[in-house]
Amino acid sequence: MGNSQGQQRSQIHPGLEVDIVLKKDQATGSLTRGIVQDILTNSATHPHGIKVRLKDGQVGRVQAIIRP
């Protein structure tokens, strides 16, 4: 785990429970928990976290993986 959690696309897949930071919450760092529906980042890694869409439609960057 560690500080690279959520920055590698290979670690993220649909159905994974994650904490994301929404664009509107980037200033505060407030996290939103949900289940990954789609992976939106095309590159293998991203320094701010892989961008995903949750099953409820919210979009943000993965900050932590809760459980597979």
C-alpha positions in Angstrom: 0.0 0.0 0.0 1.7 3.3 1.0 1.5 6.6 -0.7 1.4 5.1 -4.2 -2.1 3.6 -3.5 -4.5 4.6 -6.2 -1.8 6.0 -8.6 -1.4 2.8 -10.7 -4.1 1.9 -13.2 -3.3 -1.8 -12.9 -4.4 -1.8 -9.2 -7.9 -0.4 -10.1 -10.7 -2.4 -11.5 -14.6 -2.2 -11.7 -16.2 -3.5 -8.5 -13.3 -2.2 -6.3 -14.3 -0.2 -3.2 -12.3 3.0 -3.1 -12.1 6.5 -1.5 -11.9 9.2 -4.1 -11.5 13.0 -4.0 -14.0 14.8 -6.2 -12.9 17.8 -8.2 -15.0 20.1 -6.0 -13.3 18.7 -2.9 -9.7 18.9 -4.0 -9.1 22.0 -1.9 -10.4 20.4 1.3 -9.2 16.8 0.6 -12.7 15.5 1.6 -13.1 11.9 0.5 -16.0 10.1 -1.0 -16.3 6.3 -0.8 -17.9 4.1 -3.5 -17.5 1.2 -5.9 -15.6 1.7 -9.2 -17.8 1.4 -12.3 -15.4 2.8 -15.0 -11.7 3.7 -15.1 -11.3 7.1 -16.9 -7.5 7.5 -16.8 -5.9 6.0 -19.9 -2.2 6.2 -18.7 -0.6 3.5 -16.5 0.0 5.9 -13.6 -1.1 9.3 -12.5 0.5 11.3 -9.6 -2.8 12.6 -8.3 -4.6 9.3 -8.5 -6.4 7.3 -11.2 -9.6 9.0 -12.3 -12.7 6.8 -12.0 -16.5 6.9 -12.2 -18.3 5.4 -9.2 -21.5 3.3 -9.6 -23.4 6.3 -8.3 -22.0 8.5 -11.2 -19.6 10.6 -9.2 -16.1 11.1 -10.8 -12.9 11.7 -8.9 -9.3 10.5 -8.4 -8.6 7.4 -6.3 -6.9 8.2 -3.0 -7.2 4.8 -1.2 -8.3 1.3 -2.1 -10.6 0.0 0.7 -11.1 -3.6 -0.5 -11.3 -5.6 -3.8 
